[in-house]
Amino acid sequence: MSTRVLVTGANGFTGSNLCRQLLERGHEVRAMVRPGSDIQALDGLQVEVVRGTLDSDDGVPAQALRGVEVVYHIAALYRQEGATREVFMNVNATGTERLLRTALQADVARLVHCSTGGVHGHIENPPADESAPLSPGDWYQESKLAGEQRALAFGREHAIGVSVVRPSPIYGAGDLRFLKLFRAINRGTFRMIGDGKPFYHFVYVEDLARGFILAGEHEAALGEVFIICGPEYVPISRIVELIARELDKPVPRWHIPVTPVMLAARVCKAVCHPLGIEPPLYPRRLDFFIKDRAFDCRKARRMLGYEPQVDLSDGIRRTADWYRQHDFL
């Protein structure tokens, strides 16, 4: 059945893919983007674009929510060097409350909130399900945890159904976050930091979009938190190997010890931040190499019928093909 939905952060990697799938299902899609932002990702999509922002009390226009039945709240301030904790909290936590208040006034029935699997931090006993300990490792993750907690509390207190999705790391055609990894392997400059044994768990963006839609459709999702991840987690060394083989490059064998790199990262951060310079290396960038990120999505399978369809090899192939088509490699 066709419904009118709103997607915040609709011009982003995840948001634009979600818009595409919602349109394919026959929904009317309203796309909220920040004033002045690039909306090229929405080219060719029959969406109604509205401008709005989460960082001020009057930033979410009432007309953006008028007639909407479901809000998919994807917009967030991602990791931005130089942003303070207060800035992250204002957008990702308080901004979520602003959106919910406007949605409530517009009689929106439900909202699906995008959090992050990163709220679990380093996973001591992988894989993590929704009940695993929460240990956000930076201001971004801390603000996302606060956002999901405030959203769920708002849903309990008011007449709006709220569901939370915690994605594992997102990749796929159109993503630029992991381009540096593909480029380094393609150019033969990649060096593994550490032993390559920590687990990493991707989710292909199309699978994630399906997970969001399921969370917005099922009554059982109301008031619940769901991890949405891909079909498998593997050691980082396996990811590097799969990318190298896809690019027809030698599998990198060199390893660099973690300790000296971490020390250099801390020095860079300490020296650069007072000068207002973005550090060329900082501790958070080493998380990929040292923290376990492995998840369990059995709850989403059981309650939503979620089933990831893109395995890691296929996802890496699709991503590499897109990079090649756009001359990124």
N, C-alpha and C positions, 0 to 999 in steps of 0.2 A: 504494500500500500504506500502510495506517495505521501510524503510529509515534507514540511518546510523545516530545514535544519540550518543552524549557524555553525560555521567552523572558524574559530579564532586562530590566528597564525596561519591563515590559509595559503599564503604565498611561500611558506617554507617547504622544506623537503618532505616532511611527514604530512603537513597540512594539505599540500597540493595533491599528493597521492590519495589522501582520504577524500578530498573533494571529487576526484575522478571516480573513485569507486561508488560514492554516494550517488553521483549522477548516473552511473551505469545501472544502479538499482532503481532509478526513476524518481529520486528525491529532488525537490527544489532546494538549491544550495545557495545560501547567503555567505559570503566570504568576508570576514573582518580582517583588515590589514592596517598597519600603522600609517598615519599620514606621511606621505612622501616616500613610502617604501616601494621597492621594485616589485612589480606584480607579473613579471615575465613568466613565472612558473604557472600562472593561470591562463596563459594565452591558449585560445582554442576551447576553453571550458566555458560552458554556458552557466556562469555563476553571476550572482548579483554582488558586486563589490561595495562594501561599506568601510568607512574609515573610522578607526577607534584606537584607543590606547588604554592600557591597564594601569598606568603609573599616576593617574590623577583621579579625583573623585568624579569629575565630569567627563572623563575620557571615553567611557562606554556610552555611545548614543542610544537613547531609548528606542529609536526606530530600527536599530540593528537587531533587537530582540522581538519586535512586534510581529505577531503571527507565527513565531517559531515554536516548534514542539520539542526539539532536542538540540542542545548545545554540545558540540564537541570542542572542548577547551584545550587547544594544543599550544597556544601562544605562551611564550616564556622568555625571560632573559637567560640566555645560555651563558656558559663560562666566558666571562669578559674580563680580561686583565685590567686592573685599575678600578673596577667597580667595587664599592664597599659592601659590607654585609647589609647595611640599611637599604641600599639600592636593590639588591637581590630580593630582600624581604618585601620591599614596597611593590615590586612587580609580581613576583611569583607567589606570594602569600596574600598580602593585602589586596593586590590586584585581582586575585581570584575571588575574594569576598566582594569586591566592587562589582565584578561581573555577575555573581550570584544574586546580589541585591537587585540589580537591574533586571535580571532574568525573572526573579520572583515577582517584581512589579508588573512584568509583561505576561504573567501567568504561564511561563514556560514549564513544561511538565517534568523535564529531567535534564541532567547535565552529566556528561562523561568527562572526567578530569584526567589529563595526562600528567602523570608523575614521572618517576624514573626508578629503574631497578637499582640505581646508584644509592638510594636511601639505605640500602643494606650494607654499604661500604665493602670492605674486604670480607669475603664470606669464609668464615672459619671452617664450616662443615658443609661443603658443597654437595649437591645443589641446594639453593635457598628457595623455599616456598614463601608464601605471604606471611607466615608466622615467624620467619627467621628474625634474629635480632636486627634492630635498626641502628646503623652506625654511620651517618652521613660524614663524608670526609672533607667537605669544603663548603663554602657559603652557598654555592649553587644547590648542592644536594640538601643542605640544611633548609634552604628556602623552599625547595620542592616538597620536602617532608612536611613543613609547616603548611604549605598550600593544600596538600591532600588532607591533612588533619582538619584544617579549617573548613574545607569543602564538605567533608563527611559530617562534621558537627553542624554545619548550616543545614544540611539535608535532614538531619534528625530533628532539628528545631523548627523547620518550616515546611511548607507544602511543595517541596520540590525534591524529586528523586535524584540522588547523586551516586555515581559509580566512579571508581578510581582504577586506572590502568597504569601499571608499572612496566614499561618496556625494558627489555634488555637492550644492549647497544644496537643502534639501527644502521643499516647499510643498504645499498642497492643502487640501481641506475638513477642518476641525478644527485647522488650524495657527493659532497666534497670533503667531508670530515676525514675520510680515510684515504684521500687521494695522495697525501704525503707518503703513506706506507706503500702504496702501489708504485709510486714514482721511485722511491728509494730502492725497492727491489728491482724495478725495471732498469735503473741506472747502475745497479751493482754497488750502491753506496750504503745499503742497509746493514746495520750491525745490531745483533741481538744484545739487549742489556739484560744481564742475568742469564739464567739457565733455560728460559723458554718454557718452563713447565707449568706456570700458572694457567688456569683455565680461563677461556673467554667464550662468551655466548652471544652470538649475533642473532638478530631477527631481521629478516628481509622486509623492506618497507611495505610491500603489498600484503604480506601476512599480518603485519602490525595493523594496517588499515582495516583489514577484515576483523581483527580482534576488537578494535574500537567500535565498529558497527554492531558487532554482536553484543557488546556491553551496552550499547544504546537501544537495543531491541528487546532484550530478555528482561522480564520482570524479576527474575531471580538475581539479576545483577544489582538491583537497588540496594544501596548501603554497603556494598561489597568492594573489596580490593582484589584485583587480578594481575598476576604477572603474565605478560605476553612475551614469548621468546620463540626462537627458532627450534628446529627439531633436534639439535645436538649442540653440546659444548665440547670443545677440544682444547688441548694445550696451544699456547700462542705459537709454538714452533710448527705445529701442524697448519695453522692459518698461513704462516709465512711460506711454508712448503707449497700449499695449494695455489697461492698467488703466483709464486715463482714458476710453477709448472704451467699455469694458465698463460703467463706472459712469455713462456718458452725461454726462461732465464735459469742460470744455475741456482740451486737452492743455497742461500747464504749459510755459511758455517761459522763465521766469526762471532765470538761472544765477548762482551765487555762486562767486567764486574760492576755490580750495582753501587757499591759503597762510594767509589770516587766520583761517579756520575751524580749521585745524590748530593754529595758534598759540593760539587761544582754548581748544581742547580740552586742550592740554598744560598751560596755566595752570590750568584747572579741575581737572585731575587732581592737579597739584602742590599746590594749595591744599586740596582736599577730602580727599585720602587721609590726611594727618596728623591731620585732625579726625574721621576715621571716618565721613565723609559720602560717599554715592555721588555722583559728579560728574554734573551734568546733561548734560555733553558730555565725551567722552573719545576719544583718538585712534583706538582700535579701531573705533569706530562709523563712521569715515570710510572704512574698507576697502571697503565696498560701492561707494563712488563712485570709488575711485582704483586698485583692484587688478583685474587681469584674472583672471577665473575661467571658463575654457573648457576642456572636457575631451573626451577621445576614449575611447569605450567599445567599440572594435572587438574588444578581447581578450575581453570578456564576451560579445559577439555570437558570436565564433568558437568559444569553448570551452564556453559555457553555453547558447547559443541565446537569449540575452537580447535582447529587442527592446522599446524603450519604446513605449507605446501611446497616451500622452496628450500631445498637442502643446501648445505654450505657450498658444495662444489658448484652447483648450478647458480647460486647467488653470486659467487665470486666471478663466474664466467659472465653473467649478465652485467655486473658492475664494470668489469674490465672492458667488455664490449662497448659500454656507454662512454667510458673514458677514451677509448680509441676513436670512436665516432666523433667525439668533440675535441680531438687533438690534445688531450691532456697528458698523454703518454708519449 
